[in-house]
Amino acid sequence: MKAIIIDTFVTDLSTLHPTTAPLPKLWSPTDVLIRITHASITHVDTLYARGQHQNNRRHAIPPFTLGLEFSGIVAQSPAFSAYRPGDRVFGSALGAYAEYIAVPEALLRRVPRGWGLREACALGASGCVAVASLVGERGAGVRAGESVLVLGAAGGLGVVACQVAKAAEARVIGVVGSAEKERVVRGLGVDVVRYDTPGWEEGVRVLTRGEGNEEGGVDVVYDPVGNVESSLRCIKYGGRVLVIGYAGRHGVMEKIPANKILLKSAKVIGYRWGEHGRRFPHEAERVWDKVVEIAEKGEVKAVVYDEEYKGLESVPRAMHDVEANRVWGRAVITIADEGEVLEEMKASNGKAKL
């Protein structure tokens, strides 16, 4: 098969290219082999490739296959598995930039009813991060009637977070930096503030002033960008800041005066989905089930960037688009055509040609 293998960390993403690799081994009796049809580009992938992520010290050590988000068709499964060859699935696991991936059954979910493989891939773990951190038992506990500010609202994490917060009956305000991204986020039915406007934090406070909240400010900020100082300016007294990631920091971590947390009597909550999943696997399974449920109920929809990326050869171009902040929603690579894979399986008596 073809895959993008990280033998050594790179400095230039343009040097990434697919090479021939052996099929992934089924290490566990519960492993399922998936023929990947689609893979998403995430900010974490760009860090993994360069060795700049904390997981590069433990979970993603060369050599490894790059990529975290995938969808595809079951090619091979154990006799006792809930999945059979031909089933359409999606999930999140290291090794997505390849033609095949082997993952434990617990990390897979069926593509939601009414969804395509491309759309399911765009939802992926972004849905899990939003559900777990915003309304989950270890997150911010957003309640109906509260207000939620989403930084990076047009990004892959942000567009899902806006919808999850809205489904929780919160008032949602998205922060974006361009007219095109404003259009995308307004299309989700939420209010928008532009961070390229001077004093945008005060704009958030003005939007949220009202009876019982004369000073203004939101109850919760969802921050995948790494802008805690602005988040603290935007919350009301006693508000919560959810720190999800640092996509806007370019490797330089923010330092803030701790007294700003005290003055707002704020709660700052760090949420790391990957590590939570490893430590609390049963909770992670419930979160995945909730993501599929809200997708099938129509409470969230996929937001897929409209640029076409075909084949593993297009991964570097898509990564550059993500880093250049051109992408809204999730950039998705088409690795294989679903119809062709199913025809191939049919011709080989129900199993993909390995």
Secondary structure, DSSP 8 states (H G I E B T S, - for coil): -EE-EESS--S-GGG---EE-------STTEEEEEEEEEEE-HHHHHHHHT-SGGGGTTS-SSEE---EEEEEEEE--TT-S--TT-EEEEE-S--SBSEEEEEGGGEEE--TT--HHHHHHHHHHHHHHIIIIISTTS----TT-EEEETTTTSHHHHHHHHHHHHTT-EEEEEESSHHHHHHHHTTT-EEEETTSTTHHHHHHHHH-BTTBTT--EEEEEESS--HHHHHHHEEEEEEEEE---TTSTT------THHHHHTT-EEEE--HHHHHHH-HHHHHHHHHHHHHHHHTTS----B-SS-EESGGGHHHHHHHHHTT---SBEEEE-S-HHHHHHHHHHTTTS---
